[in-house]
Structures are given as C-alpha cells and as structure tokens.
Amino acid sequence: MTVQRHRGARIIDIALQAGVSTATVDRVLNQRPSVSVKTVAKVREAVRWLERSPQRPTVIPTIAKDLTVDVIIAGNAGFSNEALASEIRRTAAGRGVTVRLTQPRRMDPVALARALDRCRRIGSSGVIVQVLEHPTVRTAISQLTTAGIPVVTILTDLPRAENIGYVGLDNRAAGRVAGQLMGRLCRRPGAVAIFWGSHLYLSHEEREMGFRAVMRSEFEEVTLLDAIQVFDDPQKNYEQAADLLSSRSDLIGIYSIGSGNRGIEKAMLESGRTDEVTYVAFNLTPLTRQCLISGVMDAVVHQDMAKVAQTALTAVVDRIAERPVRFDSIPTEIIMRENIPD
C-alpha cells in the first residue's frame, strides 16, 4: 500500500517527526526496498500525525528528540574505547539523543558486519562506528547508506566506504609526531621496537608509516625492528616486551601504536630498564597517566575523546536535519609528565 503524504507536510517534516533521515522517508514514500518494517511503521505514523496536526513542524533544532543513534566500538579494547563510549553517552544525553551502544569482539570483522547489519534491520537514525578494514564491513556500510542511514567512522577510517565522514586523528601525521618524539628523546644509536594491534585498523598502519618515515629520514642512527602484532592484547604485549627487554641490550625505545599498554608497563618495570628505554604510546588514559607520572612512559600522543564524540554526533544530527555537515579536525596533542591535564 502506498503511503500518501499530507499535502502540507514536507519530507523534512516527516523525517523530523519520525526521527529518521529524509532519504529514508523518500524510500518509504516511494516503496523502495532496504527499509526495515519498524522504520516503515515510524514513517507512516509520522505521516498520520502530520495529517492530524493543525500545523507542520518548523523548529529544526528539535530534531534530536527521539533520535536513536547506534554507536559500535570494539569491546574489551582498553580505556580509550571506554572513555569514548562515556563521552558519546554524555554528549547524547545533553542533546536528547538516545544512544544504543554495541561492542562486538575486537578485531572481528564478521562480528562488526553483523552489528552494522542489525542496525539496518531494526532501524537506526544514524551509526557511529569504529571500523575494520575488511570487505564485509565496507559492504555493510554501503547497505546502511542505501537504506538512508548516515554513517560516521571514528578513530580509524575506511577508504572508499560510503560513510558521510571520518572523525579522529590524522593518523599518519600523528605517527610522524611520535617519530619526532622518539628520535629526539633517544638521541643515541640503538634499536626501537614497534608494537601494533592489527592490519585491520588503518589507523595503526598509518601511525606506523608516519613513524618510520620520520625515523628513516631524520634519525638514521636508529634501527627500526619489524613491527610486532599483538592484537591490542595486554598479555601478548607483556610477553613480547619482556622478551625484547631481556634479549636486546641495544633496545633504546618502544613505540606502542594501539592499546594493551599495561602489558608493556609490567615488562618495563620488571626489566629495570625504565631509565634507559624511551617509551611512547597513544591516548591519555588512567593507565598511561600513571605511567607518565611514574616515569615508565615518556610521552603520549593524544586525541580528545570528548571532541571526537561531539563532532561525530553533531555530524549525524546535522545530516538528518539536512544542515551542512562539518567535520572539525581532531588535533594531535603531545602529553608528557609536566603537562598532564587534570
């Protein structure tokens, strides 16, 4: 049965009332596929409400009311993801947006694709997702876009995906910053180890590329060891770091691209080499804060999770409201023991 639109109601009116995107309304009104039964019902109810209403909605800022935004970030992935989830909830609560948080198993593209597909099936106002670089994930995002559900990627991007934008660090530049820090803090010949999570995170690849580029061009006296894949697992970090610290007397630096840093911290403390091995990692968390204060860690390359949350959520709401979408850049911050924020 065709949904007849009330003559005085614009598509944006229906979208506002239903809490969906205008593209989704258009698909329902024209009986196109790939829209969930629940979403179709919401649009039809909005049309009925507008037919009964004496005037159409005109105040666009109220669009956030009754919106449900899905946030999908890796589970058990450390303090940084916990902080991001908390900031998104806080930002959403302040704007009247409902957040539906899903945390699939980390570095599992099939589980991530299932979570994305569920958003499409049950209906969603928009999706904010920490992606993995995998064809199944890219396909799931494409299907969400076809269904009229805007997608924003955070922390790590996915080239050629049909998302409306990315919010996070310029990770290659952040890697170059880490390289500058490492080279200048070491200031002597020796070997530097690189710990990374997985090739599934484009951000990790970019952070390694930027780091290696600076080290090769500006600190030729430093030998860069092959990257060690630890899947952001604290135990794997510990085992690999402990082995390196005990077997390589020439080790002068450890560069940790991902999470699971408490394993490296434990190995550093046990080795008794905290004063001679420079340790650079990402994101200020309760753990890295304590590592900086104690002197185990020398520097943190940080991104403001509150700004990531605010920018991503604003982008989703603005797209639904058909306002211009702007993606503010997330600055690369350097935090050392003397400038740790309160």
VOGU-3710 file (C-alpha; in Angstrom, 3 decimals, decimal comma):
1> mtvqrhrgar> 0,000/0,000/0,000  1,398/3,412/-0,985  1,864/5,944/1,798  0,109/9,161/0,768  1,921/12,235/2,016  -0,077/15,043/3,628  -0,158/17,962/1,224  1,210/20,436/3,780  3,994/18,181/5,056  7,444/18,342/3,614
11> iidialqagv> 9,732/15,334/3,596  11,840/17,080/6,235  8,678/17,413/8,396  8,100/13,677/8,203  11,770/12,943/8,905  11,724/15,218/11,946  8,613/13,594/13,332  9,764/10,027/12,638  13,345/10,565/13,780  14,850/9,224/10,557
21> statvdrvln> 16,718/10,700/7,617  14,988/12,386/4,678  16,469/9,710/2,403  14,695/7,054/4,452  11,395/8,943/4,216  11,815/9,161/0,449  12,420/5,406/0,237  9,295/4,652/2,275  7,072/7,078/0,367  8,201/5,604/-2,916
31> qrpsvsvktv> 8,106/1,998/-1,683  11,768/1,315/-2,339  13,428/-1,723/-0,701  16,031/-1,977/2,110  13,968/-0,246/4,808  13,053/-2,206/7,930  9,425/-2,888/8,853  9,919/-0,919/12,080  11,198/2,133/10,217  8,348/1,983/7,683
41> akvreavrwl> 5,897/1,946/10,597  7,585/5,007/12,151  7,330/6,942/8,894  3,668/6,002/8,404  2,855/7,057/11,945  4,609/10,384/11,347  2,512/10,957/8,220  -0,681/10,201/10,166  0,372/12,566/12,952  1,039/15,360/10,468
51> erspqrptvi> -2,356/14,818/8,854  -3,987/15,380/12,258  -1,727/18,284/13,258  -3,032/21,825/12,566  0,451/22,971/11,561  3,638/21,370/10,415  6,834/21,269/12,497  9,049/24,251/11,803  11,693/24,259/14,550  14,531/22,195/13,162
61> ptiakdltvd> 16,728/22,243/16,315  14,245/19,861/17,984  15,298/17,157/15,552  17,421/15,431/18,191  14,278/14,489/20,099  13,502/10,776/19,793  16,558/10,040/17,648  18,323/6,748/18,312  21,956/6,689/17,215  23,865/3,411/17,167
71> viiagnagfs> 27,442/3,510/18,414  29,577/0,489/17,540  33,070/0,282/19,010  35,292/-2,686/19,807  34,661/-4,448/23,094  37,386/-5,131/25,661  39,704/-2,789/23,772  41,033/-0,745/26,660  40,496/2,519/28,496  40,428/4,685/25,349
81> nealaseirr> 37,318/2,989/23,994  35,686/3,137/27,411  36,388/6,860/27,562  34,968/7,373/24,074  31,774/5,468/24,892  31,334/7,554/28,039  31,823/10,828/26,149  29,328/9,844/23,447  26,714/8,976/26,073  27,298/12,262/27,877
91> taagrgvtvr> 27,086/14,308/24,686  23,968/12,479/23,517  22,209/12,930/26,856  22,781/16,662/26,653  21,086/16,770/23,253  18,189/14,426/23,928  19,567/11,683/21,677  19,248/8,033/22,657  22,470/6,021/22,230  22,396/2,302/21,541
101> ltqprrmdpv> 25,913/1,003/22,267  27,135/-2,249/20,722  30,613/-3,637/21,354  31,437/-6,598/19,101  34,560/-8,642/19,725  37,643/-6,615/18,895  39,281/-7,197/15,521  36,460/-9,462/14,328  35,168/-8,065/11,002  32,375/-10,637/10,766
111> alaraldrcr> 31,023/-9,668/14,192  31,314/-5,987/13,274  29,470/-6,510/9,977  26,683/-8,338/11,842  26,339/-5,430/14,261  26,091/-2,974/11,353  23,540/-5,153/9,569  21,416/-5,318/12,724  21,211/-1,503/12,749  19,814/-1,633/9,231
121> rigssgvivq> 17,307/-4,372/10,031  15,852/-2,880/13,211  16,148/0,749/12,109  18,502/3,478/13,225  18,693/7,255/12,971  22,431/7,043/12,313  25,513/4,964/13,038  28,861/5,961/14,572  31,347/3,121/14,127  34,966/2,194/14,779
131> vlehptvrta> 35,612/0,306/11,563  37,879/-2,523/10,496  39,415/-2,596/7,038  37,566/-5,559/5,550  35,188/-6,105/2,566  32,326/-7,366/4,765  32,438/-4,162/6,814  32,538/-1,972/3,706  29,526/-3,840/2,266  27,545/-3,451/5,489
141> isqlttagip> 28,192/0,304/5,498  27,090/0,535/1,869  23,829/-1,211/2,732  23,201/1,202/5,598  23,741/4,144/3,264  21,363/2,624/0,705  18,779/2,356/3,473  19,154/6,085/4,167  21,047/5,681/7,451  24,031/8,060/7,763
151> vvtiltdlpr> 27,308/6,506/8,914  30,252/8,284/10,554  33,538/6,442/11,129  35,612/7,262/14,209  39,225/6,737/15,344  40,109/4,850/12,169  38,802/5,364/8,651  37,782/3,025/5,830  38,760/4,268/2,359  36,068/4,123/-0,324
161> aenigyvgld> 33,360/3,310/2,204  30,058/5,145/1,753  30,230/6,998/5,057  29,497/10,709/5,359  32,838/11,383/7,018  35,587/10,417/9,466  36,297/11,803/12,934  39,691/11,233/14,517  43,372/11,970/14,225  45,282/12,392/11,016
171> nraagrvagq> 46,999/9,154/11,965  49,902/9,407/9,554  50,727/12,858/10,942  50,317/11,515/14,478  52,806/8,770/13,646  55,275/11,380/12,423  54,866/13,269/15,697  55,619/10,054/17,585  58,721/9,580/15,426  59,974/13,062/16,258
181> lmgrlcrrpg> 59,429/12,404/19,959  61,165/9,038/19,879  64,179/10,246/17,917  64,744/13,357/19,999  64,238/11,584/23,320  66,564/8,689/22,474  69,425/10,769/20,978  71,739/7,776/20,534  72,155/4,738/18,250  70,188/1,610/19,032
191> avaifwgshl> 67,061/-0,375/18,209  63,434/0,691/18,519  60,565/-1,809/18,728  57,113/-1,123/17,256  54,021/-2,750/18,793  50,796/-2,566/16,822  47,324/-4,071/17,072  46,496/-5,344/13,616  46,422/-4,533/9,905  42,621/-4,424/10,278
201> ylsheeremg> 42,969/-0,916/11,722  44,010/1,538/9,027  44,933/3,942/11,834  47,609/1,534/13,049  49,106/1,178/9,571  49,172/4,960/9,150  50,754/5,516/12,548  53,484/3,037/11,686  54,072/4,574/8,236  54,395/8,102/9,605
211> fravmrsefe> 56,712/6,939/12,387  59,007/5,012/10,053  59,140/7,891/7,552  60,451/10,341/10,156  62,842/7,879/11,766  64,353/6,907/8,405  64,804/10,465/7,214  65,902/12,202/10,414  67,319/9,573/12,784  69,354/7,212/10,627
221> evtlldaiqv> 71,388/6,018/13,609  68,292/4,254/14,973  67,473/0,712/13,800  63,737/0,046/13,462  62,765/-3,547/14,235  59,960/-5,351/12,429  56,536/-4,407/13,787  55,154/-6,850/16,362  51,446/-7,639/16,010  49,888/-8,040/19,459
231> fddpqknyeq> 46,139/-7,606/18,707  45,884/-4,985/21,499  46,183/-7,831/23,987  47,924/-6,952/27,295  49,334/-10,458/27,760  50,824/-10,572/24,258  52,248/-7,089/24,815  53,835/-8,288/28,049  55,340/-11,454/26,567  56,827/-9,688/23,538
241> aadllssrsd> 58,135/-6,715/25,526  59,661/-8,923/28,223  61,456/-10,983/25,576  62,848/-7,894/23,833  63,943/-6,186/27,041  65,819/-9,285/28,184  67,349/-10,277/24,846  68,281/-6,945/23,245  70,776/-4,877/25,141  70,700/-2,368/22,265
251> ligiysigsg> 66,972/-1,643/22,726  66,540/2,108/23,269  62,857/2,629/22,519  59,365/1,086/22,419  56,614/2,621/20,288  53,126/1,331/21,103  50,585/2,150/18,396  47,487/0,533/19,914  46,226/-0,474/23,354  47,049/-3,173/25,879
261> nrgiekamle> 49,845/-0,994/27,252  49,644/-2,350/30,789  51,495/-5,422/29,480  54,393/-3,284/28,267  54,388/-1,321/31,530  54,700/-4,548/33,530  57,595/-5,763/31,373  59,359/-2,399/31,646  59,105/-2,368/35,443  60,313/-5,955/35,746
271> sgrtdevtyv> 63,275/-5,276/33,448  64,603/-2,373/35,497  65,315/-0,521/32,242  62,776/2,293/32,500  65,526/4,921/32,663  67,293/3,733/29,506  64,389/2,739/27,207  62,183/5,520/25,798  58,504/4,553/25,744  55,961/6,418/23,567
281> afnltpltrq> 52,294/5,413/23,277  48,860/6,756/22,278  45,955/8,285/24,200  45,860/9,571/27,753  44,013/7,068/29,943  44,148/6,309/33,691  46,904/3,801/32,889  49,060/5,998/30,655  48,593/8,896/33,092  50,074/6,792/35,885
291> clisgvmdav> 52,860/5,560/33,582  53,813/9,159/32,781  53,781/10,188/36,429  55,926/7,198/37,464  58,407/7,754/34,641  57,795/4,399/32,917  56,351/6,191/29,877  57,973/9,265/28,339  55,253/10,719/26,107  51,675/10,168/24,942
301> vhqdmakvaq> 50,248/11,189/21,575  46,656/12,018/22,428  43,297/12,766/20,812  40,469/14,489/22,670  37,727/11,859/23,005  35,174/14,485/24,048  35,730/16,354/20,794  35,563/13,112/18,805  32,196/12,323/20,415  30,787/15,818/19,899
311> taltavvdri> 31,900/16,060/16,273  30,598/12,620/15,315  27,203/13,056/16,965  26,753/16,551/15,535  27,525/15,252/12,048  24,820/12,579/12,280  22,182/15,008/13,594  23,068/17,664/11,004  22,800/15,159/8,167  19,337/14,089/9,327
321> aerpvrfdsi> 18,282/17,737/9,593  19,666/18,444/6,098  22,043/21,011/7,534  25,606/21,324/6,209  27,793/18,664/7,807  31,165/19,853/9,090  33,937/17,644/10,365  36,219/19,577/12,702  39,772/18,276/12,724  40,943/16,493/15,854
331> pteiimreni> 44,317/17,961/16,880  47,295/15,774/17,698  48,277/16,537/21,289  51,588/15,740/22,989  51,320/14,968/26,696  54,310/14,453/28,979  54,629/14,265/32,745  54,801/18,032/33,176  51,610/18,896/31,245  49,171/16,132/32,217
341> pd> 45,694/17,733/32,331  43,632/17,468/35,497
//
